[in-house]
């Protein structure tokens, strides 16, 4: 019951966005001018000596919700409701109880897939919130580093990205969140998306 069904169209879009986003985060970490995730307020947690795995970047936001990032995906949650894990290549929500949000995780295999959320809709609600937090981060990066920085990051990716220019990424994440909530998706107008910026 831990893995929550999702509409195929939402999964496809989420998988496309998250795969690209994990690339962005990876380049933000090694930015010559300094690690952007640390600058945005994330804390780095490395695997213990002798353990293999990915470093985790954790951001605790006002209000207590937590965003955790790895090269293989993200976890978003709250101390009361638990969290949702999204694998970079699958974008299939996996609900985790509140105590899992506090445990160290270095590899995808450390994430259990057998939890039952207290409400069936909760994992989708948490996924929607996660999408909005990612949109906030991308807006902050564009404001902090400029559009050319993100363009340069995508040139290094060597994957087709012409259909979604960097300035449209925050809106694409918000549109995905709206679609999962059942809201009508706004038409893109080509302007920079507006929304809350998060540090």
C-alpha positions as CSV (number, residue, x, y, z in Angstrom):
1,X,0.0,0.0,0.0
2,X,3.0,2.3,0.3
3,X,3.2,3.0,-3.4
4,X,0.3,5.2,-4.4
5,X,-1.3,5.0,-7.9
6,X,-1.1,8.1,-10.1
7,X,-2.5,9.0,-13.5
8,X,-0.1,8.0,-16.2
9,X,0.0,11.5,-17.7
10,X,1.0,13.0,-14.3
11,X,3.6,10.3,-13.8
12,X,5.1,10.9,-17.3
13,X,5.3,14.6,-16.7
14,X,6.6,14.3,-13.2
15,X,9.3,11.8,-14.3
16,X,10.5,14.1,-17.0
17,X,10.6,17.1,-14.7
18,X,12.2,15.3,-11.8
19,X,14.9,13.7,-13.9
20,X,15.9,17.1,-15.2
21,X,15.6,18.7,-11.8
22,X,18.0,16.1,-10.2
23,X,20.5,17.1,-12.9
24,X,20.0,20.8,-12.1
25,X,20.6,20.1,-8.4
26,X,23.7,18.1,-9.1
27,X,25.1,21.0,-11.1
28,X,24.1,23.5,-8.5
29,X,26.1,21.5,-5.9
30,X,29.3,21.8,-8.0
31,X,28.8,25.4,-9.2
32,X,32.3,27.0,-9.3
33,X,31.1,30.1,-7.5
34,X,29.7,27.9,-4.6
35,X,27.2,25.2,-3.7
36,X,23.8,26.7,-4.4
37,X,21.9,24.2,-2.3
38,X,23.9,25.3,0.7
39,X,23.3,28.9,-0.2
40,X,19.6,28.3,-0.3
41,X,19.7,27.0,3.2
42,X,20.0,23.2,2.7
43,X,22.2,21.2,5.1
44,X,24.4,18.4,3.6
45,X,24.4,15.0,5.3
46,X,27.0,12.6,4.0
47,X,26.8,8.8,4.4
48,X,28.8,7.5,7.4
49,X,32.3,6.4,6.7
50,X,32.4,3.0,5.1
51,X,28.8,3.2,3.8
52,X,28.0,3.6,0.1
53,X,25.3,6.0,-1.0
54,X,24.3,9.5,-2.0
55,X,24.7,12.6,0.2
56,X,21.4,14.0,1.3
57,X,20.6,17.7,1.2
58,X,17.9,18.7,3.8
59,X,15.9,21.9,4.0
60,X,13.6,22.6,7.0
61,X,11.2,25.3,6.1
62,X,9.3,27.7,8.3
63,X,6.4,25.7,9.7
64,X,8.5,22.5,9.9
65,X,8.0,20.9,6.5
66,X,11.1,19.2,5.2
67,X,12.5,18.7,1.7
68,X,15.3,16.1,1.3
69,X,17.2,15.7,-2.0
70,X,19.4,12.9,-3.3
71,X,20.8,12.2,-6.7
72,X,18.1,9.5,-7.0
73,X,15.0,11.5,-6.0
74,X,13.4,13.6,-3.2
75,X,11.4,13.3,-0.1
76,X,8.9,15.9,1.1
77,X,7.0,15.8,4.3
78,X,5.8,17.3,7.6
79,X,6.4,16.1,11.1
80,X,2.7,15.4,11.6
81,X,1.7,13.8,8.3
82,X,4.7,11.9,7.2
83,X,6.3,12.2,3.8
84,X,6.2,11.2,0.2
85,X,9.3,9.8,-1.6
86,X,9.6,10.4,-5.4
87,X,12.2,8.4,-7.3
88,X,13.9,10.3,-10.0
89,X,13.1,7.8,-12.7
90,X,9.6,6.7,-11.6
91,X,7.8,9.6,-10.0
92,X,5.5,7.1,-8.2
93,X,4.6,8.5,-4.7
94,X,5.7,6.3,-1.8
95,X,4.2,7.4,1.5
96,X,6.5,7.2,4.5
97,X,5.4,7.6,8.2
98,X,6.6,10.6,10.2
99,X,9.5,8.7,11.8
100,X,11.0,7.8,8.4
101,X,11.4,11.5,7.7
102,X,13.9,11.7,10.5
103,X,15.9,8.6,9.7
104,X,19.1,8.8,7.6
105,X,18.7,7.6,4.1
106,X,21.6,7.1,1.6
107,X,20.2,4.7,-0.9
108,X,16.8,4.1,-2.5
109,X,16.7,0.6,-1.0
110,X,16.5,2.1,2.5
111,X,13.0,3.5,1.7
112,X,10.2,1.1,2.7
113,X,7.3,0.7,0.3
114,X,4.7,-0.9,2.6
115,X,3.3,1.9,4.7
116,X,-0.4,2.9,4.7
117,X,-1.2,6.6,4.9
118,X,-3.9,7.7,7.3
119,X,-5.9,9.1,4.4
120,X,-5.8,7.8,0.8
121,X,-5.4,11.2,-0.7
122,X,-2.5,12.3,1.6
123,X,0.4,11.1,-0.6
124,X,-1.0,13.1,-3.6
125,X,-1.4,16.2,-1.4
126,X,2.2,15.9,-0.3
127,X,3.3,15.3,-3.9
128,X,1.5,18.5,-4.9
129,X,3.2,20.4,-2.1
130,X,6.6,18.9,-3.1
131,X,6.1,20.1,-6.7
132,X,5.4,23.7,-5.4
133,X,8.5,23.6,-3.3
134,X,10.6,22.6,-6.3
135,X,9.0,25.5,-8.3
136,X,9.9,27.9,-5.5
137,X,13.5,26.7,-5.6
138,X,13.8,27.1,-9.4
139,X,12.4,30.6,-9.2
140,X,15.0,31.5,-6.6
141,X,17.8,30.1,-8.8
142,X,16.6,32.1,-11.8
143,X,16.5,35.3,-9.6
144,X,19.8,34.6,-7.9
145,X,21.9,33.3,-10.9
146,X,20.0,34.5,-14.0
147,X,18.6,32.6,-17.0
148,X,22.0,32.1,-18.6
149,X,23.2,30.0,-15.7
150,X,20.3,27.5,-16.1
151,X,20.8,27.5,-19.9
152,X,24.5,26.6,-19.4
153,X,23.5,23.8,-17.0
154,X,21.1,22.3,-19.6
155,X,23.7,22.6,-22.3
156,X,25.9,20.2,-20.2
157,X,23.0,17.7,-19.8
158,X,23.1,16.7,-23.5
159,X,19.4,15.8,-23.5
160,X,16.7,17.4,-25.5
161,X,15.3,20.3,-23.5
162,X,14.2,22.8,-26.1
163,X,10.5,22.1,-25.5
164,X,10.8,23.5,-21.9
165,X,13.1,26.5,-21.6
166,X,14.5,27.1,-18.1
167,X,12.3,30.1,-17.4
168,X,9.2,27.9,-17.9
169,X,10.3,25.2,-15.4
170,X,8.8,26.8,-12.3
171,X,5.4,27.1,-14.1
172,X,5.7,23.5,-15.4
173,X,6.1,22.3,-11.8
174,X,3.1,24.4,-10.7
175,X,1.0,23.2,-13.6
176,X,1.7,19.6,-12.6
177,X,0.7,20.3,-9.1
178,X,-2.6,22.0,-10.3
179,X,-3.3,19.0,-12.6
180,X,-2.8,16.5,-9.7
181,X,-5.3,18.6,-7.7
182,X,-7.8,18.6,-10.5
183,X,-7.5,22.4,-11.2
184,X,-7.5,23.7,-14.7
185,X,-4.0,24.3,-16.1
186,X,-3.3,27.9,-17.1
187,X,-2.0,28.6,-20.5
188,X,1.7,29.5,-20.8
189,X,2.2,33.1,-21.9
190,X,6.0,33.0,-22.3
191,X,6.6,35.4,-19.4
192,X,8.5,34.5,-16.3
193,X,6.3,32.6,-13.8
194,X,5.3,34.4,-10.7
195,X,5.1,32.8,-7.3
196,X,6.7,32.7,-3.9
197,X,10.4,32.5,-3.8
198,X,12.0,30.3,-1.2
199,X,15.4,30.7,0.4
